[in-house]
């Protein structure tokens, strides 16, 4: 913004000067790189060899405009603009400085409304309105007193924490959180953050009502699911455990276990993982109760058989 204001100011000053003078005389000083102190109370146009003044860009020669509004440091800095085939470049210095500051390129909007940052970009037909290019690594920053947010394109393994070709987002400073905020806070599910590819379109959606939708597999080392209910109620004394005859009848009539959704319901509506885990545990605990009851019956029958065997043995022994 400062450069834009400076350019506007210099352009306005040049316009006022041009309105009060017949025109600027171009001085052929191509082989001279004058110090800042050589300019005082002057607007001067010069023909320069680009290499002599060390300005970036293209071509052997350039045009240079110097504005020195005052004679010493109290009038602030002298300013120079250089125009060559590679663009427009700017540098400044105080009158007493031993040399000029570094050249900086001014950003220019093309006739198509596009702005490019970086030199020697091989892509001349990019549709981007703003393009930042560097042959190796390229990185942009948004920063304040709390830290810096970086958007980087890694050019090597380990650069910005990525590998060659990776796009890296980094938040450095007092916090490392990166937040994607949705302005729609109506909790209506109408806004989402999505990830997509060219095959399936948007295949992950994080909606503004707390729901996430995944069109694909999830591979994880560990998943923690919060549950509102668990199936230990089966072991309470007042739990009405169905008889196996009742379970058999339900399966015959409905085609699925009691309190478990049917195949058609699951296909149509999906399942809640936490609820389904609780229902499956309910069946496991019911099976445990059935097994305990069967074990009691088997033990009772075993004891009864043992007593009968003892009685038979006694009868046999008395007959001998």
C-alpha positions in Angstrom: 0.0 0.0 0.0 2.9 2.4 0.8 4.4 1.7 -2.6 1.0 2.4 -4.3 0.7 5.7 -2.4 4.2 6.6 -3.2 3.7 5.9 -6.9 0.6 8.0 -6.9 2.4 10.9 -5.1 5.3 10.8 -7.5 3.0 10.6 -10.5 1.1 13.6 -9.2 4.3 15.5 -8.6 5.6 14.7 -12.1 2.2 15.8 -13.6 2.4 19.1 -11.8 6.0 19.6 -13.0 5.1 18.7 -16.5 2.2 21.2 -16.5 4.6 24.0 -15.6 7.5 23.0 -17.9 7.9 22.4 -21.6 9.1 18.9 -20.9 11.9 16.9 -19.3 15.2 16.7 -21.0 16.6 13.2 -21.1 20.3 13.2 -20.0 22.5 10.5 -21.5 24.4 9.4 -18.3 24.3 5.7 -19.3 27.7 4.9 -17.7 27.3 6.8 -14.5 25.7 5.7 -11.2 25.5 8.9 -9.3 25.3 8.9 -5.5 22.2 10.2 -3.8 24.0 13.5 -2.9 24.3 14.3 -6.6 20.6 15.1 -6.8 19.1 18.2 -5.1 15.9 20.2 -5.8 15.4 18.4 -9.1 13.3 16.0 -11.1 15.7 14.5 -13.6 15.2 12.0 -16.4 18.2 9.9 -17.6 19.2 7.3 -20.1 21.0 4.5 -18.3 22.8 1.3 -18.9 20.9 -1.2 -16.8 24.1 -3.1 -15.6 25.7 0.2 -14.5 23.0 1.0 -12.0 22.5 -2.7 -11.1 18.7 -2.6 -11.7 16.9 -6.0 -12.3 14.8 -6.6 -15.4 15.6 -7.1 -19.1 17.4 -5.3 -21.9 20.6 -3.4 -22.0 19.2 0.1 -21.5 16.6 1.8 -19.4 15.0 5.1 -18.6 15.4 6.5 -15.1 13.4 9.2 -13.2 14.9 10.8 -10.1 12.9 13.0 -7.7 15.0 14.9 -5.1 12.6 17.5 -3.5 15.1 18.9 -1.0 18.8 19.5 -0.6 19.6 17.6 2.7 18.2 14.8 4.9 15.6 17.1 6.5 13.6 16.9 3.3 13.6 13.1 3.6 14.8 10.7 0.9 15.5 10.9 -2.8 13.6 8.6 -5.0 14.4 6.8 -8.3 12.2 4.9 -10.7 13.7 2.8 -13.4 11.8 1.7 -16.5 13.1 -1.3 -18.6 11.7 -4.2 -20.5 11.4 -6.2 -17.3 9.1 -3.8 -15.5 9.3 -0.8 -13.3 11.7 -0.7 -10.3 12.1 1.6 -7.4 14.9 2.6 -4.9 15.6 5.4 -2.5 18.2 6.9 -0.1 18.9 9.9 2.0 21.2 12.7 0.7 24.0 11.7 3.0 23.8 7.9 2.4 27.0 6.4 0.8 24.9 4.5 -1.7 21.4 3.9 -2.9 19.1 1.2 -1.4 18.2 -2.0 -3.1 16.0 -2.0 -6.2 12.4 -3.3 -5.6 10.0 -4.1 -8.4 6.7 -2.4 -8.5 3.6 -4.6 -9.1 1.7 -3.8 -12.2 -1.7 -5.0 -13.3 -1.8 -6.3 -16.9 -4.4 -5.3 -19.4 -6.3 -8.5 -18.4 -6.3 -7.4 -14.8 -3.6 -9.9 -13.7 -0.7 -9.4 -11.3 2.4 -11.5 -11.2 5.1 -11.7 -8.5 8.4 -13.4 -9.3 10.7 -13.4 -12.3 11.3 -15.9 -15.1 7.9 -17.6 -14.7 7.6 -20.1 -17.6 3.8 -20.1 -17.5 2.7 -17.2 -19.6 -0.9 -18.2 -20.0 -2.0 -18.7 -16.4 -5.7 -17.8 -15.7 -4.8 -16.6 -12.1 -5.5 -13.0 -11.3 -2.6 -13.1 -8.8 0.3 -15.5 -9.4 3.4 -15.8 -7.2 6.3 -17.7 -8.8 9.8 -18.9 -7.7 11.9 -21.5 -9.4 12.5 -23.5 -6.2 10.5 -22.7 -3.0 7.8 -20.1 -2.9 6.1 -18.9 0.3 3.6 -16.2 1.2 3.0 -14.8 4.8 0.3 -13.1 6.7 1.7 -11.8 10.0 1.1 -9.7 13.1 2.5 -9.3 16.6 1.2 -12.8 17.6 2.8 -14.8 14.8 3.0 -15.7 11.1 0.7 -17.8 8.9 2.6 -19.2 5.9 1.3 -20.7 2.6 4.2 -22.5 0.9 5.0 -24.6 -2.1 7.8 -27.0 -1.1 10.7 -27.4 -3.5 12.6 -30.1 -1.6 12.3 -32.9 0.9 12.0 -31.1 4.3 11.4 -27.7 3.0 8.7 -26.1 5.2 8.1 -29.5 6.7 7.0 -31.1 3.4 8.4 -33.0 0.4 9.0 -31.8 -3.1 5.7 -30.5 -4.6 3.8 -30.4 -1.4 1.6 -27.4 -0.5 2.2 -26.5 3.2 0.1 -24.4 5.6 2.0 -23.4 8.7 1.0 -21.2 11.7 4.0 -20.0 13.7 3.9 -18.0 16.8 2.0 -17.9 20.1 -0.6 -20.3 18.6 -0.4 -23.1 16.1 -4.1 -23.4 15.4 -5.4 -23.1 11.9 -9.2 -22.4 11.9 -11.5 -22.5 8.9 -14.4 -20.4 9.9 -17.9 -20.6 8.4 -19.8 -17.3 8.5 -23.2 -19.1 8.5 -23.8 -19.8 12.2 -27.4 -20.9 11.8 -26.7 -24.5 12.5 -28.7 -25.5 9.5 -26.3 -27.7 7.6 -26.4 -25.4 4.5 -22.7 -24.5 4.7 -19.8 -26.8 4.6 -16.0 -27.2 4.2 -15.3 -29.8 1.5 -12.5 -31.7 -0.1 -12.9 -33.0 -3.7 -11.1 -34.6 -6.5 -11.9 -34.9 -10.2 -13.4 -38.4 -9.9 -16.0 -38.2 -7.0 -16.4 -34.5 -6.6 -16.8 -33.4 -3.0 -16.1 -36.5 -1.0 -15.6 -35.1 2.5 -18.0 -32.4 3.9 -17.8 -30.8 7.3 -21.2 -29.1 7.7 -22.0 -26.2 10.0 -24.5 -28.3 12.0 -21.8 -30.5 13.5 -22.1 -33.3 10.9 -19.3 -34.7 8.8 -20.0 -36.8 5.7 -17.4 -39.1 4.1 -17.8 -40.7 0.7 -15.1 -43.3 1.1 -13.1 -45.4 3.6 -11.6 -44.1 6.8 -8.3 -45.7 7.9 -7.3 -44.9 11.5 -5.0 -46.3 14.1 -7.5 -45.5 16.8 -11.1 -44.1 16.9 -12.8 -42.9 20.0 -16.6 -42.6 19.9 -18.6 -40.9 22.6 -21.8 -42.9 23.6 -24.8 -41.6 25.5 -26.0 -45.1 26.6 -24.3 -48.5 27.2 -25.8 -52.0 27.4 -25.0 -52.9 31.0 -28.7 -52.4 31.7 -29.1 -56.0 30.6 -27.5 -57.2 33.9 -30.0 -55.3 36.1 -32.5 -57.3 38.0 -35.5 -55.6 36.4 -34.4 -56.3 32.8 -36.9 -58.3 30.9 -34.8 -61.0 29.1 -36.8 -62.6 26.3 -37.0 -66.4 26.3 -35.3 -68.2 23.5 -38.7 -69.2 22.2 -39.7 -65.5 21.9 -36.4 -64.7 20.2 -37.0 -67.5 17.7 -40.5 -66.3 17.0 -39.2 -62.7 16.4 -36.6 -64.0 14.0 -39.1 -66.1 12.1 -41.6 -63.1 11.8 -39.2 -60.2 11.3 -36.0 -61.7 9.9 -33.6 -60.0 12.4 -32.9 -60.0 16.1 -35.0 -58.0 18.5 -33.9 -54.3 19.0 -31.6 -54.6 15.9 -32.5 -52.7 12.7 -33.3 -54.6 9.6 -31.1 -54.8 6.6 -33.4 -52.5 4.6 -33.3 -49.9 7.4 -29.5 -49.9 7.5 -29.2 -49.6 3.8 -31.7 -46.7 3.7 -30.5 -44.8 6.8 -27.1 -46.1 7.8 -26.2 -46.6 11.4 -25.1 -44.6 14.4 -21.8 -46.3 15.4 -22.1 -45.7 19.1 -25.8 -46.8 19.2 -25.1 -49.9 17.2 -22.1 -50.9 19.3 -24.4 -50.6 22.4 -27.1 -52.8 20.7 -24.5 -55.4 19.7 -23.2 -55.4 23.3 -26.8 -55.8 24.4 -27.0 -59.0 22.3 -23.7 -60.3 23.7 -24.8 -59.7 27.3 -28.1 -61.4 26.6 -26.2 -64.4 25.1 -24.1 -64.4 28.3 -27.2 -64.6 30.4 -28.6 -67.4 28.3 -25.3 -69.2 28.6 -25.3 -68.7 32.4 -28.8 -70.1 32.6 -28.0 -73.0 30.3 -24.9 -73.7 32.4 -27.1 -73.8 35.6 -29.4 -76.3 33.8 -26.6 -78.5 32.7 -25.1 -78.5 36.2 -28.5 -79.4 37.6 -29.0 -82.2 35.1 -25.4 -83.4 35.7 -26.0 -83.6 39.4 -29.3 -85.4 38.8 -27.7 -87.9 36.5 -25.0 -88.5 39.0 -27.5 -89.3 41.8 -29.4 -91.6 39.4 -26.2 -93.4 38.6 -25.5 -93.9 42.4 -29.0 -95.3 42.9 -28.5 -97.7 40.0 -25.2 -98.9 41.5 -26.9 -99.5 44.8 -29.6 -101.5 43.2 -27.2 -103.6 41.2 -25.1 -104.3 44.3 -28.1 -105.6 46.3 -29.0 -108.1 43.6 -25.7 -109.9 43.7 
